[in-house]
C-alpha cells in the first residue's frame, strides 16, 4: 500500500488547487478572519473555524493540516483584504476635502473592519507567540517600508523627508493606538476630540511655516 503524500508535496498542492478547493479555502480564511476579529486568537480554534465555515474537521485538516499552515494563509489573506480596502478608500475622497483629513478618516474607518481587527489581534498575539511573530513579521515589514505614494491610500502625503515620514507615522500610530484603546466613559466625545487633534497635528507637520512647535529639525 502506498504511503500518503506529505502535506506539502507538489502532487497534493496541485490536487488542492482546483476551483472547488479554492472556494473552500476562501470560506475557511473568511471564517478565520471573522472569528479572530470577534472572539480573538485563543477562542478561534481550528475546530471552531471549521464549524464557522460549515466544514467537517477532516475537511479542515485536508486544507490546513496544522495551525501554523492556517495562520500563514490567514496572514496572506488579511494582507490582500487590507490592500483591497485601501484601494477602495483611496477613490472615495469627496471634492474639496483635504487629502490628509480624508486619509485619517478613511484609515480610522478601516481599522474597525474585520481584516484590520483580525490583523491587530495577530499583532497582539505575536508579542508572546514566536510562531505567530515569525509568520506576521514579513507582512508588518512590507507595510512599514512602503513609500507613501505606493500605498493605495497614499497615507497622508507623498514624500520621503523625515518631516513627512514623521507626519505619516504620527497619524498612523496614534490611530492604531486609539483603535486598540478602551475608553470607559464619554467615548464618542473623547474619540471625536482625539481625532480632531490628530488631524491638526498632521496638518501642522505637512504644511511648511506652521510646524515650529512640533518639528525642531
C-alpha positions, 0 to 999 in steps of 0.5 A: 500500500502506498504511503500518503503524500506529505502535506506539502508535496507538489502532487497534493498542492496541485490536487488542492488547487482546483476551483472547488478547493479554492472556494473552500479555502476562501470560506475557511480564511473568511471564517478565520478572519471573522472569528479572530476579529470577534472572539480573538486568537485563543477562542478561534480554534481550528475546530471552531473555524471549521464549524464557522465555515460549515466544514467537517474537521477532516475537511479542515485538516485536508486544507490546513493540516496544522495551525501554523499552515492556517495562520500563514494563509490567514496572514496572506489573506488579511494582507490582500483584504487590507490592500483591497480596502485601501484601494477602495478608500483611496477613490472615495475622497469627496471634492474639496476635502483635504487629502490628509483629513480624508486619509485619517478618516478613511484609515480610522474607518478601516481599522474597525473592519474585520481584516484590520481587527483580525490583523491587530489581534495577530499583532497582539498575539505575536508579542508572546507567540514566536510562531505567530511573530515569525509568520506576521513579521514579513507582512508588518515589514512590507507595510512599514517600508512602503513609500507613501505614494505606493500605498493605495491610500497614499497615507497622508502625503507623498514624500520621503523627508523625515518631516513627512515620514514623521507626519505619516507615522504620527497619524498612523500610530496614534490611530492604531493606538486609539483603535486598540484603546478602551475608553470607559466613559464619554467615548464618542466625545473623547474619540471625536476630540482625539481625532480632531487633534490628530488631524491638526497635528498632521496638518501642522507637520505637512504644511511648511511655516506652521510646524515650529512647535512640533518639528525642531529639525 
